[in-house]
Structure formats: structure tokens, C-alpha cells
Amino acid sequence: MLRTYPTNSPEAAGRVLAMALFSDGRCSAVELDTLKHLKAAERLGLTHNALNDVIHGFAQDMLRTRDGELLTFDRMDAPTRDALLGNITDAYLQVELQTLAHEVVVADGHLADGEAALVDTLWSRWHSRHINIGTGDGTA
């Protein structure tokens, strides 16, 4: 069972970054350093320690749900992915998280399958609506 956070809360946003950190099945020091360099915690309204707590909690939750196996993002079940990403509905926060997550997954110079799946999922889920310039109406 995953921890619950209010929709669009700093903690819910931090959990998306935690998902990015572990999207390849491990969290590297260079990825954590990238978050620090980008001031990700502050950008989300968290302290550094609070973001670390969210990251640690995410890892614990994922290990608990998978009998000690930390899954890559591309192997995470759809309901879990949907629940985590569905907790972010604010369009501006989605853009901020997509930017930060992209920086995290490319930080080590290698884009693993799980990381590529995360970037693709964030894009397709959060940018599925486009404005038709000709008429100004929203189209899917």
C-alpha cells in the first residue's frame, strides 16, 4: 500500500521525482546531486530533508509492495503508475515535474528503459491535450 498525499501537494510532487530517481531500478549519487543542484526541493515547496523523507518513503513503499524487489518504471503496474501520476493535476506543476524528472534521468549520461518509459509516460499523460490554433478550441 502506498502512502497517500493530497493532490498537487509538495509531497505528491516529490514522489514523482522519487519515481524518476528509481525509474531504472536504482538511485545514483549523481541523480541526487542533480536534484540538489536544481534546487528541486525548494522549487516544489519542500525542505531538503522533507524531499529526502518522501524519496525514502517511496522506496520503502515500492519494496513493500513488491516483496523486496524495486521495480523499474517500465515494469511498474499501471494502477500504481496511474495513482502516482494522477495525484498531480496542476498543469504548471506537471511542467515543472517533467522538467526536473528529465534532468534526473539524463544526469548519469545513460537513459535506461525504465527512465525512457517514465519520460514518455509523463509526456503522453500530461500533454495529451492541444489547442487548435485555428479555432482556439481544445482538441485531443
Buried (B, 14 or more C-beta within 10 A) or exposed (E): EBEEBEEBBBBBBBBBBBBBBBBBBEBBEEBBEBBEEBEBBEBBBBEEEBBBBBBEBBBEBBEEBBEEEBBBBBEBEEEBBEEBBEBBEEEEBBEBBBBBBBBBBBBBEEBBBBBBBBBEBBEEBBEEEEEEEEEEEEEE
